Amino acid sequence: MNMGERTEKTGEVLQAPLPSKSELAGRARPLFVCGCDRSGTTAFADYLNRHQEILICQERYKRTRPKSITPDHFTFERILDFRPEETKRPIWKLRLSSRYHTELLAKKDPAKLRWIGDKLPFYVRWMDVLAENNPGARFIVLYRPIEEVVESWESRAKDPDDYWEDDLGAEAAVKTWNMALRKTREFIESSPAPRLLIIGYHDFFYRNEAVVPLVSRFLGLEFDEPVTRAWRESSLQFEGGRRHKKPLSEEQRSFIQARADRDAEEWVLGRIEKQWRDPGLYAEESTEATVASVEKMEARVWRLQRHLKELRKQNQREVQKLSSSLARAQKENRTLTQQLQSIRGSRSVRLLNKLGRIRARVLGRKG
């Protein structure tokens, strides 16, 4: 019986021993699902969790600083350990999250897991840090057209029964969407090895049978017919359950046209297109020993890159500090010069100078 499995008669949850860190170490690799909010990340993570070798939490570490997330956060024991700094949210959300993860872990056999991680749209901004602290980590980023993202954000912001803030509308949506695309490109271009797969929203939710081979190669897993059938059925339910959205206004469309980063979008769309033709962009064929070696090297490279960035920032701060000191000194010098010129030009100084010259002549005569 798995951890948390329910008995048929009573429905009581029986707690089996939780797997230790050493039991999961060396087996399950870190996997993060991210992208712009309202791009399908939640549904996609649910799809992945239908595979017995994948466990993706749902925003489990939303209240945790990305810089501190390591493989130690993805043991069963840690996932179910909700700490004070992680519980700053309405109590009903905390209960929902706790219950969701308890039930999710109860369905998983830790001995079978190959991938374990978390889904959180915000991770797209921190992929470099997560890669550095989680050797061997892989990332799946969801892309969705900006017009649909804005429609979804506006719908949630105007729904009185939704917890979203009223100001999370078109402007915030475009800003977040731009950031997600730029960070995705930046991470891919600076990554020393294939570690990220971009999934198009429409590709997955409307023809996921075509996307399955990409996900399969990326994760090195087989997706059998029961899993793919469940995905197809879920897609139909997903489409039927989508909330009604009001069409964008002309003002909103004009705002999108003016502010959306189409260059970043074009790059991401080009990358998606290349993925269909070249699996080497996101998956590597190698032995386990080589993979382990590459992962260690990746972690080292990312640490060096981070250190270099910090040195550059530090030097930049020193330069800015010296420039500010110089500017202050120059300003003070100008002020003192102006004061001196003002003093020299005053009537009192001119009179003193005249008296000084008279005194000098008088003393000269006496001598």
Contacts in CASP RR format, 6 or more apart in sequence:
PFRMAT RR
TARGET T0000
AUTHOR 0000-0000-0000
METHOD contacts of the structure
MODEL  1
MNMGERTEKTGEVLQAPLPSKSELAGRARPLFVCGCDRSGTTAFADYLNR
HQEILICQERYKRTRPKSITPDHFTFERILDFRPEETKRPIWKLRLSSRY
HTELLAKKDPAKLRWIGDKLPFYVRWMDVLAENNPGARFIVLYRPIEEVV
ESWESRAKDPDDYWEDDLGAEAAVKTWNMALRKTREFIESSPAPRLLIIG
YHDFFYRNEAVVPLVSRFLGLEFDEPVTRAWRESSLQFEGGRRHKKPLSE
EQRSFIQARADRDAEEWVLGRIEKQWRDPGLYAEESTEATVASVEKMEAR
VWRLQRHLKELRKQNQREVQKLSSSLARAQKENRTLTQQLQSIRGSRSVR
LLNKLGRIRARVLGRKG
1 14 0 8 1.000
1 16 0 8 1.000
2 16 0 8 1.000
2 106 0 8 1.000
2 107 0 8 1.000
2 108 0 8 1.000
2 109 0 8 1.000
3 15 0 8 1.000
3 16 0 8 1.000
3 17 0 8 1.000
3 18 0 8 1.000
3 19 0 8 1.000
3 76 0 8 1.000
3 105 0 8 1.000
3 106 0 8 1.000
3 110 0 8 1.000
4 13 0 8 1.000
4 14 0 8 1.000
4 15 0 8 1.000
4 16 0 8 1.000
4 102 0 8 1.000
4 105 0 8 1.000
4 106 0 8 1.000
5 13 0 8 1.000
5 14 0 8 1.000
5 16 0 8 1.000
5 106 0 8 1.000
6 12 0 8 1.000
6 13 0 8 1.000
6 14 0 8 1.000
6 106 0 8 1.000
7 14 0 8 1.000
13 102 0 8 1.000
13 106 0 8 1.000
18 75 0 8 1.000
18 76 0 8 1.000
18 77 0 8 1.000
18 80 0 8 1.000
19 75 0 8 1.000
19 76 0 8 1.000
19 77 0 8 1.000
19 110 0 8 1.000
20 75 0 8 1.000
20 77 0 8 1.000
21 72 0 8 1.000
21 75 0 8 1.000
21 77 0 8 1.000
23 110 0 8 1.000
23 111 0 8 1.000
24 71 0 8 1.000
24 74 0 8 1.000
24 75 0 8 1.000
24 76 0 8 1.000
24 110 0 8 1.000
24 113 0 8 1.000
24 116 0 8 1.000
25 71 0 8 1.000
27 111 0 8 1.000
27 113 0 8 1.000
27 114 0 8 1.000
28 55 0 8 1.000
28 74 0 8 1.000
28 110 0 8 1.000
28 113 0 8 1.000
28 114 0 8 1.000
28 115 0 8 1.000
28 116 0 8 1.000
29 114 0 8 1.000
29 115 0 8 1.000
29 116 0 8 1.000
29 136 0 8 1.000
29 137 0 8 1.000
29 138 0 8 1.000
30 71 0 8 1.000
30 74 0 8 1.000
30 115 0 8 1.000
30 116 0 8 1.000
30 117 0 8 1.000
30 130 0 8 1.000
30 134 0 8 1.000
30 136 0 8 1.000
30 137 0 8 1.000
30 138 0 8 1.000
31 54 0 8 1.000
31 56 0 8 1.000
31 115 0 8 1.000
31 116 0 8 1.000
31 117 0 8 1.000
31 137 0 8 1.000
31 138 0 8 1.000
31 139 0 8 1.000
31 140 0 8 1.000
31 219 0 8 1.000
32 117 0 8 1.000
32 118 0 8 1.000
32 119 0 8 1.000
32 120 0 8 1.000
32 123 0 8 1.000
32 127 0 8 1.000
32 130 0 8 1.000
32 137 0 8 1.000
32 138 0 8 1.000
32 139 0 8 1.000
32 140 0 8 1.000
33 41 0 8 1.000
33 44 0 8 1.000
33 45 0 8 1.000
33 48 0 8 1.000
33 56 0 8 1.000
33 118 0 8 1.000
33 119 0 8 1.000
33 120 0 8 1.000
33 123 0 8 1.000
33 139 0 8 1.000
33 140 0 8 1.000
33 142 0 8 1.000
34 41 0 8 1.000
34 119 0 8 1.000
34 120 0 8 1.000
34 121 0 8 1.000
34 122 0 8 1.000
34 123 0 8 1.000
34 124 0 8 1.000
34 127 0 8 1.000
34 139 0 8 1.000
34 140 0 8 1.000
34 141 0 8 1.000
34 142 0 8 1.000
34 180 0 8 1.000
35 41 0 8 1.000
35 121 0 8 1.000
35 123 0 8 1.000
35 124 0 8 1.000
35 141 0 8 1.000
35 142 0 8 1.000
35 143 0 8 1.000
35 180 0 8 1.000
35 184 0 8 1.000
36 121 0 8 1.000
36 124 0 8 1.000
36 142 0 8 1.000
36 143 0 8 1.000
36 144 0 8 1.000
36 149 0 8 1.000
36 173 0 8 1.000
36 176 0 8 1.000
36 177 0 8 1.000
36 179 0 8 1.000
36 180 0 8 1.000
36 181 0 8 1.000
37 121 0 8 1.000
37 149 0 8 1.000
37 153 0 8 1.000
37 173 0 8 1.000
37 176 0 8 1.000
38 144 0 8 1.000
38 148 0 8 1.000
38 149 0 8 1.000
38 152 0 8 1.000
38 153 0 8 1.000
38 156 0 8 1.000
38 173 0 8 1.000
39 121 0 8 1.000
39 142 0 8 1.000
39 143 0 8 1.000
39 144 0 8 1.000
39 149 0 8 1.000
39 180 0 8 1.000
39 201 0 8 1.000
40 142 0 8 1.000
40 144 0 8 1.000
40 201 0 8 1.000
40 205 0 8 1.000
41 119 0 8 1.000
41 120 0 8 1.000
41 121 0 8 1.000
41 142 0 8 1.000
42 58 0 8 1.000
42 119 0 8 1.000
43 205 0 8 1.000
43 234 0 8 1.000
43 238 0 8 1.000
44 119 0 8 1.000
44 140 0 8 1.000
44 142 0 8 1.000
44 199 0 8 1.000
44 204 0 8 1.000
45 56 0 8 1.000
45 58 0 8 1.000
45 119 0 8 1.000
46 58 0 8 1.000
46 234 0 8 1.000
47 204 0 8 1.000
47 208 0 8 1.000
47 231 0 8 1.000
47 234 0 8 1.000
48 54 0 8 1.000
48 56 0 8 1.000
48 215 0 8 1.000
49 55 0 8 1.000
49 56 0 8 1.000
49 104 0 8 1.000
50 227 0 8 1.000
50 230 0 8 1.000
50 231 0 8 1.000
50 234 0 8 1.000
51 221 0 8 1.000
51 223 0 8 1.000
51 227 0 8 1.000
52 108 0 8 1.000
52 109 0 8 1.000
52 112 0 8 1.000
53 112 0 8 1.000
53 113 0 8 1.000
53 114 0 8 1.000
53 115 0 8 1.000
53 221 0 8 1.000
54 113 0 8 1.000
54 114 0 8 1.000
54 115 0 8 1.000
54 116 0 8 1.000
54 219 0 8 1.000
54 221 0 8 1.000
55 104 0 8 1.000
55 105 0 8 1.000
55 108 0 8 1.000
55 113 0 8 1.000
55 115 0 8 1.000
55 116 0 8 1.000
55 117 0 8 1.000
56 115 0 8 1.000
56 116 0 8 1.000
56 117 0 8 1.000
56 118 0 8 1.000
56 119 0 8 1.000
57 74 0 8 1.000
57 79 0 8 1.000
57 101 0 8 1.000
57 104 0 8 1.000
57 117 0 8 1.000
57 118 0 8 1.000
57 119 0 8 1.000
58 97 0 8 1.000
58 100 0 8 1.000
58 101 0 8 1.000
58 104 0 8 1.000
58 118 0 8 1.000
58 119 0 8 1.000
59 97 0 8 1.000
59 118 0 8 1.000
59 119 0 8 1.000
59 120 0 8 1.000
60 73 0 8 1.000
60 79 0 8 1.000
60 97 0 8 1.000
60 101 0 8 1.000
60 118 0 8 1.000
61 69 0 8 1.000
61 73 0 8 1.000
61 86 0 8 1.000
61 118 0 8 1.000
61 120 0 8 1.000
62 86 0 8 1.000
62 120 0 8 1.000
62 122 0 8 1.000
63 85 0 8 1.000
63 86 0 8 1.000
63 87 0 8 1.000
63 88 0 8 1.000
63 89 0 8 1.000
64 73 0 8 1.000
64 85 0 8 1.000
64 86 0 8 1.000
66 122 0 8 1.000
66 123 0 8 1.000
66 125 0 8 1.000
66 126 0 8 1.000
66 129 0 8 1.000
66 130 0 8 1.000
67 126 0 8 1.000
67 129 0 8 1.000
67 133 0 8 1.000
68 133 0 8 1.000
69 118 0 8 1.000
69 130 0 8 1.000
69 133 0 8 1.000
69 134 0 8 1.000
70 133 0 8 1.000
70 134 0 8 1.000
71 134 0 8 1.000
72 78 0 8 1.000
73 79 0 8 1.000
73 118 0 8 1.000
74 116 0 8 1.000
74 117 0 8 1.000
74 118 0 8 1.000
76 105 0 8 1.000
76 110 0 8 1.000
79 101 0 8 1.000
79 105 0 8 1.000
80 98 0 8 1.000
80 101 0 8 1.000
80 102 0 8 1.000
80 105 0 8 1.000
82 94 0 8 1.000
82 97 0 8 1.000
82 98 0 8 1.000
87 94 0 8 1.000
90 163 0 8 1.000
114 219 0 8 1.000
114 220 0 8 1.000
114 221 0 8 1.000
115 138 0 8 1.000
115 219 0 8 1.000
115 221 0 8 1.000
121 180 0 8 1.000
123 130 0 8 1.000
123 139 0 8 1.000
124 141 0 8 1.000
124 179 0 8 1.000
124 180 0 8 1.000
124 183 0 8 1.000
124 184 0 8 1.000
125 179 0 8 1.000
125 180 0 8 1.000
125 183 0 8 1.000
127 139 0 8 1.000
127 183 0 8 1.000
127 184 0 8 1.000
127 187 0 8 1.000
127 196 0 8 1.000
128 187 0 8 1.000
128 190 0 8 1.000
128 302 0 8 1.000
128 305 0 8 1.000
128 306 0 8 1.000
129 306 0 8 1.000
130 137 0 8 1.000
130 139 0 8 1.000
131 137 0 8 1.000
131 139 0 8 1.000
131 187 0 8 1.000
131 191 0 8 1.000
131 195 0 8 1.000
131 298 0 8 1.000
131 299 0 8 1.000
131 302 0 8 1.000
132 299 0 8 1.000
132 302 0 8 1.000
132 303 0 8 1.000
132 306 0 8 1.000
135 295 0 8 1.000
135 296 0 8 1.000
135 298 0 8 1.000
135 299 0 8 1.000
136 195 0 8 1.000
136 295 0 8 1.000
136 298 0 8 1.000
136 299 0 8 1.000
137 195 0 8 1.000
138 195 0 8 1.000
138 196 0 8 1.000
138 197 0 8 1.000
138 218 0 8 1.000
138 219 0 8 1.000
139 187 0 8 1.000
139 195 0 8 1.000
139 196 0 8 1.000
139 197 0 8 1.000
140 196 0 8 1.000
140 197 0 8 1.000
140 198 0 8 1.000
140 199 0 8 1.000
140 215 0 8 1.000
140 218 0 8 1.000
141 180 0 8 1.000
141 184 0 8 1.000
141 196 0 8 1.000
141 197 0 8 1.000
141 198 0 8 1.000
141 199 0 8 1.000
142 198 0 8 1.000
142 199 0 8 1.000
142 200 0 8 1.000
142 201 0 8 1.000
142 204 0 8 1.000
143 181 0 8 1.000
143 184 0 8 1.000
143 198 0 8 1.000
143 199 0 8 1.000
143 200 0 8 1.000
143 201 0 8 1.000
143 268 0 8 1.000
143 269 0 8 1.000
143 272 0 8 1.000
144 200 0 8 1.000
144 201 0 8 1.000
144 202 0 8 1.000
145 201 0 8 1.000
146 173 0 8 1.000
146 174 0 8 1.000
146 177 0 8 1.000
146 256 0 8 1.000
146 260 0 8 1.000
146 265 0 8 1.000
147 248 0 8 1.000
147 253 0 8 1.000
147 256 0 8 1.000
148 201 0 8 1.000
149 173 0 8 1.000
149 177 0 8 1.000
150 169 0 8 1.000
150 170 0 8 1.000
150 173 0 8 1.000
150 174 0 8 1.000
150 248 0 8 1.000
150 252 0 8 1.000
150 256 0 8 1.000
151 245 0 8 1.000
151 246 0 8 1.000
151 247 0 8 1.000
151 248 0 8 1.000
152 173 0 8 1.000
152 245 0 8 1.000
153 164 0 8 1.000
153 168 0 8 1.000
153 169 0 8 1.000
153 170 0 8 1.000
153 172 0 8 1.000
153 173 0 8 1.000
154 169 0 8 1.000
154 170 0 8 1.000
154 173 0 8 1.000
154 245 0 8 1.000
154 246 0 8 1.000
154 248 0 8 1.000
154 252 0 8 1.000
155 243 0 8 1.000
155 244 0 8 1.000
155 245 0 8 1.000
155 246 0 8 1.000
156 162 0 8 1.000
156 164 0 8 1.000
156 168 0 8 1.000
157 164 0 8 1.000
157 165 0 8 1.000
157 166 0 8 1.000
157 167 0 8 1.000
157 168 0 8 1.000
157 169 0 8 1.000
158 166 0 8 1.000
159 243 0 8 1.000
170 252 0 8 1.000
170 255 0 8 1.000
170 256 0 8 1.000
171 255 0 8 1.000
171 259 0 8 1.000
174 255 0 8 1.000
174 256 0 8 1.000
174 259 0 8 1.000
174 260 0 8 1.000
175 259 0 8 1.000
177 260 0 8 1.000
177 261 0 8 1.000
178 259 0 8 1.000
178 260 0 8 1.000
178 261 0 8 1.000
178 264 0 8 1.000
181 261 0 8 1.000
181 264 0 8 1.000
181 265 0 8 1.000
181 267 0 8 1.000
181 268 0 8 1.000
182 261 0 8 1.000
182 264 0 8 1.000
184 196 0 8 1.000
184 198 0 8 1.000
184 268 0 8 1.000
185 264 0 8 1.000
185 267 0 8 1.000
185 268 0 8 1.000
185 271 0 8 1.000
187 196 0 8 1.000
188 196 0 8 1.000
188 271 0 8 1.000
190 305 0 8 1.000
192 297 0 8 1.000
192 298 0 8 1.000
192 301 0 8 1.000
192 302 0 8 1.000
193 284 0 8 1.000
193 294 0 8 1.000
193 298 0 8 1.000
194 280 0 8 1.000
194 281 0 8 1.000
194 282 0 8 1.000
194 283 0 8 1.000
194 284 0 8 1.000
195 282 0 8 1.000
195 298 0 8 1.000
196 282 0 8 1.000
197 214 0 8 1.000
197 215 0 8 1.000
197 218 0 8 1.000
197 275 0 8 1.000
197 282 0 8 1.000
198 268 0 8 1.000
198 271 0 8 1.000
198 272 0 8 1.000
198 275 0 8 1.000
199 211 0 8 1.000
199 214 0 8 1.000
199 215 0 8 1.000
200 211 0 8 1.000
200 272 0 8 1.000
203 210 0 8 1.000
203 211 0 8 1.000
203 272 0 8 1.000
204 211 0 8 1.000
205 235 0 8 1.000
205 238 0 8 1.000
205 239 0 8 1.000
206 235 0 8 1.000
206 239 0 8 1.000
208 228 0 8 1.000
208 231 0 8 1.000
208 232 0 8 1.000
208 235 0 8 1.000
209 228 0 8 1.000
209 232 0 8 1.000
212 223 0 8 1.000
212 228 0 8 1.000
212 231 0 8 1.000
214 275 0 8 1.000
214 276 0 8 1.000
214 279 0 8 1.000
214 282 0 8 1.000
215 223 0 8 1.000
216 222 0 8 1.000
216 223 0 8 1.000
217 279 0 8 1.000
217 282 0 8 1.000
217 283 0 8 1.000
218 282 0 8 1.000
218 283 0 8 1.000
220 283 0 8 1.000
248 256 0 8 1.000
271 281 0 8 1.000
274 281 0 8 1.000
275 281 0 8 1.000
275 282 0 8 1.000
284 291 0 8 1.000
284 294 0 8 1.000
286 294 0 8 1.000
343 349 0 8 1.000
END
